Every structure is written in C-alpha cells, then in structure tokens.
C-alpha cells in the first residue's frame, strides 16, 4: 500500500512539472501616447500593424499611421461602439451602440504617385487605376 502512495505521489509530482505554465516577460521598447482630441470607444489594428483605426464618439473613424499620425477621418453617420478589422485585411466591421444593424466598410488602398516630368497622354487630372494580379502567370 505504501508503494502505491509513493508511486502516486511521484506520478503527480512529474505531471505537475511537465504541465506547469510557462511564464514570459516582455521587453518594453517604447510607448506612445496619442491625443486624438475626442473620446475613443474602440480600436482595431491592421494585420500588418501599419494602420490603427480608432472609433470615436459619434461614429467617426480616425485612421492613424504606425507612427501615430492622423491619415484620414472616415465619417459613418451612425453612433457605433465597436470596431473590428477583418482577418482578410480589407474590411472594417462596426457594431453596437444601440443600433440594430452593423456596418461593413470595404477598404481599398489609394497611393499617390508623383508623375512630375513623366510623359503622359490625355487630361492631366484624369484618374488612373493600376491593377496588380499577383496570381497571374
């Protein structure tokens, strides 16, 4: 009987050694406090970490660069309380705030290209769309 309890104790001791949680420490490399001028309700960060979307009172979204600079304000027209960035990286989903609906915003990246001095045809203020097909062979 004594041998049974010794084996049970050793088994439990070995189990507790292998199932113990691992603790990690974080190295704080810097912090940043950004005054956005209005009360924030929720935030979402793009998958690549380059953009932070801050949902503010009144339903506006402030888009911040990774440096914390204001890049754009998107007006939604409704008072939502939660924001989520989609896993695919191209949509924002707004919900809550007592509304009975959700708002899905599809995002498209706009890049400004400096074409000063480049040859061109057509009107100088014409819009240009550049389509990139990554899977085209």
N, C-alpha and C positions, 0 to 999 in steps of 0.2 A: 504494500500500500504506500509505504514511504517512497519507494522508487517511482511510483505513478505520479505522486505530487511533485517530486523533483523534476521529472520529465515534463510535466505540465508547466511548471514554473520556467524551466529553460526554454520551452517552446514559446511561451508567451513573451519572455524576455527577447528572444530572437525576432519574433514577429514585430514587437514594438520598435526594435532597432531598424528594421527594414521598412516599416510603414510610417516612420516619423516624417513630419513635414519638413521640406527644405525651406530655409529662410534665405531671402535675398536682400541685399542692400542696394540702394540707388545712389549714384553719384550725381548730385545736383550741379549741373554745368552752367546754369544761369536761369534766371527767371525774368519775366517781363510783365509789367502791369500796364494795361492799355485803358485809357479813359475814352470810352466811346460816346460819351455825352448824354446817353439815355439809359434807362433801366433795361438790362438784358434778361430774357426769360429762359433761353436755352441756346446751346451751341452745337455745331456739328463741324467735323473736320474732314476734308477730302482724304481719300485713301493714300495719296502721295504726300500728304502733310503740307501742301503748298497753299491751301486756302482754308480759312476759318469762316464759317457762316454763323453770324450772331443774330438770333431772332430777338427783336426788341419789342417793347410795349407798342401796341398799335398795329403789329403785324409786319413791320418792315424788317428786311434782312440786310444787315451790313456785311459786306464781303471784305475780309481782311487778307492781306498777303501774309506769307510766312514771317515777314518782318514786323507784322502788326500794323501795316499801313492800310488805310481805307482805300479800297479799289473801286467799290461800287455800292450803291444802295438800291435794293430791289423793293418796290412797294407792292404789297399783296392786296391791300384794300380790306383785309379782314384781320380780326384780333385772334390769332392762333397762339398757343402756348408751348408747343413742342416742335422741334425740327429734327430731321434725321437725314443723313446722306446715304444714298443707296449704295449697295455693295458694288454695283456695276460702275459707279462713279460718274453718272451722268444725270442724276435726278435728286431733287430735294423734296422731302415729304413733310408737309406741315399739318398739324392736327391739334386738337384740344381747344381750350379757351371757351368752352361752352358752345362751340359750333357743331352742327350736325353733319358736317362734311369734312373732307380732307382736301388739301390742295397739293397736286403733284406738279413740280416745276421741272421741265426738261432743260438741261443746261447744254449750251454749245459754246465752245471757246472761240473768242474773237481775238485775232492777233493783228496788231498794227504793223505794217511793213513800210519802211522808208524807201520810196521809189524815186527819190530826187535824182535827176540826171539819167534815169533809165529810159531806154527807148520805149515808146508806147503807141498804141493805136486807139482811136475812139475818144470819148469825152474824158476829161481829166478827173471828173467827180463820179465816174461810173463805179458801181460796186463790182467786186471780183470775188469769186468763190473758188477756193483751191480745195479739191477733193483728194484725199490720200487713201488709197486702197492698200492696206497692209497685207492682205492675203492674196493679192493678185499675182499670178505667175505667168 
